[in-house]
Amino acid sequence: MDKEAQQTALIMPGGGARAAYQVGALKAIAELTVEVNDNPFPILCGTSAGAINAVALASREENFYQSTLWLEHLWSNLATEQIYRSDWSGIIRNIWRLTLSLFNSGIAVGRPVALLDNIPLKHMLREKIDFSGINKNLQTNRLSAVSVTAMNYTERMSVTFFQGGPGKADWRRWRRNGVPTPLQLRHLLASTAIPTIFPPQRIGRNYYGDGALRQLNPISPALHLGAEKVLIISVSGHKRSYTHPYKRVHSPAFGQIIGHLLNSAFVDSLESDIELLEQMNELLKYIPNELTNSEGRPLIPIESLVISPSEDIDSLADEYTKGLPRSVRTFLRVSGGSSSDGGVNIASYLLFTKDFCRSLIELGYRDAMQQAEDILSFINHDQP
């Protein structure tokens, strides 16, 4: 593995079922680079469902192309029952416990509260991902580092669990720190625990939830792990066209508010961090090259490339909501969790169905192929 490749990171933020979009983009990248680069991304950083994609790639011992085919097969054949339980009795019981917890925090003691039970996801990840493969790939230098970010509810900070990376790569900043540790199933369950929807995961003495919460600097873990270039596969970014400026709107329902909170967690921080990275790159043009940061590393511009959806995933999800279990559809309808009237479609986070995931994979593939020239230039830049 050459020096340039060792400094290239792939960043995959979260978004529930939306992460299927990343798989399509990865498939396109693998096809574009199969003849020139066995592993274009030795640094893998994931959050929420993006963490599943990152760890899955990090644990596979095949080359990048074969690993993406395996990942595509996994997502293309998903069913909601593999991710969460949706029986009426369970959902009603969980809603009741959620409601009681608003008035009595003791309800959650010993048994975290959430709308859905993600035990099926736990079983599937245990069956599909061989975590020992991460260490094997680190030892053979096929992988430089992999990280998973979660939110520590107890200490109210973003925590990045990572394996590999440069010596003494752990870091501590305001509301965020990095912890070196062999990645295990519990780290994935913590990072994917969408707030209020999936229960928090206990690690040590603390409880953790979805890594998008309080992740003020999503690009930061990759830089701490030695990245000089970052490719980001976002699961949002489509610019809406407001063709009905005088359309009558209503006050947001509960489900719409939750949807906007999820979008704020999964999207806003990433877009702000990308903008900050671009500003810092401009500033570094006027700073002497010999300057270093607090960790002794030289301050250099970070090349970046972003792949994001060309279509509105919220609207796309409307076409597939019939694939959700009746109990979940009823909850979304009652709570107002759809994209109509300018809302955010919660279903786009929960649609772990074969049809929706395949549609997102196709969209990600098309969007990445549209940027084929930029991707090849980014990955192969300055390589011998």
N, C-alpha and C positions, 0 to 999 in steps of 0.2 A: 504494500500500500504506500503510495507516494505521499510526500509531505502535504501537498495541497489537499488531497482527499481526506487526510486526517483532520483537517481544519474545517470541513464542511458539515454543517448540521441541518437536519430536517426537523422542523417544528410543526407539531400537529395539535392544535387546540381542540377543545371539546365541543359537545353539542348533541349528545345522545345519538339517536339514529342518524343524524346528519353526518356523522363521521364516515358513513358509507361513501360520501363524496370523495373523501381523501383516498379511498381504495382505488377509485377510478383514475384519479390523478396519478397515483403511484404506478398503476398498470401502464399508463402512457409513458411515464418517465422510464420505467423498466424497459419498455420496447425501444425507446429512443436511445438508450445507453447500453443495451445488452452487449454490443460488440466492442465497446470501448472502455467499459468500467464495470468490474465485477460487483462493486459495492460503492455507489456514489455518496452514501451518507453514513460514515462511521460514527457520527454523533446523532443520537435519536432522542428527541425530547417530546413527551406527550402529556396531555392534560385531559382528564375526564375520559370520554370514549376515544379520544386521540391517544391516550395512554395505552389503550388496548392495542391499537395499531402499532405504536412504537415498540412495546414490549414483545408483541408477536413477531415483528421483524427482527428484533434483537435476539430472540431465542431460536430462530430458525438457522440451521446449519447449511442450508442450500445457498446458492448465490441470490442476489437481489431479485432477479427476474423470476426465479422459481418461487421465492418467498412471497412475492406479490400475487402470483397465481394462486398460491395456497390461501392467502388472505382474501382474495376475490371470491374463491369458492366458499369460504366461511361466511362472508357477509351475504353472498347471493342466495344462501339457503337458510337464512335466519327465519325464525318464527317467534312471535311474542312470548309463547310459552317457554322458550329457551332463555328469556331475559327476566321475566317477572310473572308472578301469579296474578291472575285476573278474575278469580272466582268472586261471585257477588258477596258471599259471606265474609271473605277476607277483606275486600275493599270497604264494606260497610263497617266492619270492626276497626279497620285502620283509620277511617274517617272519624269514627267516634273517639278513638284514642287521641287523634290529632286535635280534635275539638276540646277534649278534656285537658290536654296538655297546655292549652292557652290559659287555663285557670289554675292548673295544679302541675307544677314542674316535676313533681314526684312521679307522675304517670310514666315518664320516660326513663326512670331509674332502672337499670338492669336490662331494659329492652327498648332500644331506640324507636321513636315513632316516625312513620312515613306513610304515604298513601299506598305504595306498592311494596310487595315482598320480592326482593331480588335474589332469593336463594337459588332459583334456576340459573341465573347468571354465574353465581359462584360455582355451581357444579360444572357448567359448560367451560369456564375458564380453567378450572382444575383439570378437566379432561383434555382440552385443546392445546394448552400452552405448557411447554416443558421449560421451566424457569432455569434449570441447570444449563440449558443451552447458552444462556447469556454469558456465564463464566467461561465456557468453552470458546466462544467467539472472541472474548476479551483476551484470552491466553494465546490465541492464534493470530491476534491483531486484525481480525476481520471487523472488529468493533472497537471503537475507542471509549465510548461512554453511552449510557442510556439513562434517562431520568423520567420520573413520574412525579407530578405535583399534586398535592392535596391541601385542603384547608383544615388547620388545627382549630376546632371549635373551642377547645379548652383555653388555649393561649392566644386565640384570635390572630393567627398569623398564617401566611402561606408557607408551606414546607415542601421542598423538593427533595425527594429521596432519589439518590443516584448511585449507579454502580459503574466503576471505571473512572476515567478522567485523569487529569494531571495530579501529581502529588499534592496533598493538602488542599484539595479543591473545595472543601466545605467552606461555606460562607455564612455570614450573619449580617443582615441589613435590617432597616426599619420594616417591621411586619413581614419579613421573609427571611428564610434561611435554607441552607442546603445541608443535607444529612447523608453521608456515605453509608450505604448498607446493601447487602445482597437483596435484590428485589424479589418479593414474594407475592402470593395471591392477595394478601391483605392490603398491600399497597395499591394494587389495581382496584380493589373493591372500594377503598377509601377515595381514590381519585374520581371514580365514576358515580359516587353517591350524590346524584342530583338533589339539591335541597328540597325538602318536603316530599319529594317523589320517591327516592330510595333512602333507606335508613343509613345513618352514619356508621362508620367502621371503627372499631377500637384497635388501636396500635399502642402497645405499652399501657400507660395510664390514661392516655388521652383519646378522644373521639375525633375522627376526621370525616370531612365531607368533600364534595366536588372541588377539584383543584382550581376551577375558574373563579371561585369566590376569593376575593382579596388578592388575586394574582395581578398585582398592579403592573408588573413588568414581565410579560410572558416570554420575551426574548432573552431575558437575563440568564436563566439556567444554561442555555446553550453557550453563552459567552463565558460564563464561569467554567464551563467544561472544555474550554479551549477553542471554540469555533471562531473562525475568521470570516466565514460566509454562512448565511442562513437562507434556506428555502422554506417558506411558510405555506402550508396548505390550509387555508381558512375554510370554514364551513358557512360563512356569511360574507356579505360584501356587495350584493346586488343593489344597485341604486334604484329605488322605486321611482316611477314616473307618476306624478300626481295629476291625473287627467280629469279629476272631478273636484276642483277647488271649492265648489259651492255645495258639495254633497253634504246632506244633513248627517251629523254624527251624534252619537249618544255617549253618555258617561260610561267609562270602562267598567266591565263586569269583573268579578273576582279573577276568573280565568285569564282575562286579558292582562290584568295587572301582574299576575304571576308570570305570564309569557314575556312581558316587557322586562321583568326582573331577571328572567333567565337570559334574555338577549343582552341585557346590560352586563351580566356576569361573563357570558361567553364571547361577546363581540367587542364591546366598547374598549376594554383594556388593551386588547390586541391592536386595534386600529390606532389607539393613542400611542402605544409603544412603537409601532412602525413609524409613525410620524416623528416621534422623538429620536429614533435611530437615524432617520434621514437628516434631521436637524443637527445631530451630533456629527455625522459624517461631513456636513458642510463646515462645521466649526473646526474640525480636526485639520482641515486644509490650511488653517492659519496657525497651527500649533507645532512647535518643533518635534521632530520624529523621536528624539531621545527621551521624551517624557513618558512616565509609566503611571499606572494606577496604584491604588493602595496595596495591591497584591504583588506588585513588582512587574507586572506585565506591560508591554509597550502599548501606548494608546494609538490605535490604528483604525482607519475607516472599516466598517463592516459591510461587505457587499450583501445585498439581499434581493430576493425575488419572491413575489407573492402570487399564488394561484388561488382564485376565489370564484364562487359560482356566478355564472352569467345570467342565471335565472333566479327568481325569488323562491327560495325553498319553502317558505310559509305557504305561498299560493300553490306550489306543487303538491304539498302535503294534502291539500283539500281533495285532490283527486283520488287519494288512497286511504282516506280515513275509514272507509267501509271495511278495510282489512283489520281494524282494531277490534278487540273483544267488545261485546255489547256493553259490558259494565264500564269500560273505559270511555267508550263513545258517549254513554249516558252522562258520565261525570263531566266530560268536556262540554257537552251541550248545555247542561244545567249551569255550569260555572262560567260559560261564555268563553271558553278557551279555543276560539277559532280565529282565523285571520280576516274574517269579514269586518267591515267598518273600520279598517285600519288597525285591527288587533294583531297580535302575534300568535301564531298557531302552536299551541303546546303539543299538538299531535306530532309535529315535525321532530320533536325530541323523543317521542314514545313509539313511533312507527317502525318497530323492528320487524317489518314484514318483508317477505321475499320480493314483492313487486316494487315497493317503495325503495328498498335498498338497491335493487337492480337499476331502477331509474336514476338514482343518485350516482351510482357507479358509472353509468353511461354519460351522465352530465359531467362528472369529474374527468372522465377520459376525453370527452370532446373539448372541454375547456383547456386541459393541459396540452392537447395536440394543437390547439390554436396558438399556444405559446411555445411550440416546439423549437423554433429557432432560438428564442431567449433561454429556454431550458438547457439546450445543448451548449450554448455559449457560456452560461453560468457554471455548469458542471465541468466542462472541459477547459475552461479558461486557464491559461498558463500551464496546462499539463503537457508533459513531454510527449 
